[in-house]
Amino acid sequence: MDEKRKIPFLLWPLWALFQLVLWILKLTGRLVGAILGLVIVLVGVVLSITLIGAVIGIPLVLLGLMLMIKAVLG
């Protein structure tokens, strides 16, 4: 049952981000993934303090949160 699913075009960025999170967790492990997620969240918050940095900071916060949630919940 190795069937490829079609990902809708509008949902593709979210799917790609989730696949990136899974790849990072496979590479690093759960504890290191959770710590890495926390660091990414903190960097995103610091960047979000400035208006120009918010463009990069907010996606970093979301990536870090996804990484931590996936590391904790499996």
Secondary structure, DSSP 8 states (H G I E B T S, - for coil): --------GGGHHHHHHHHHHHHHHHHH-HHHHHHHHHHHHHHHHHHHTSTTTHHHHHHHHHHHHHHHHHHHH-
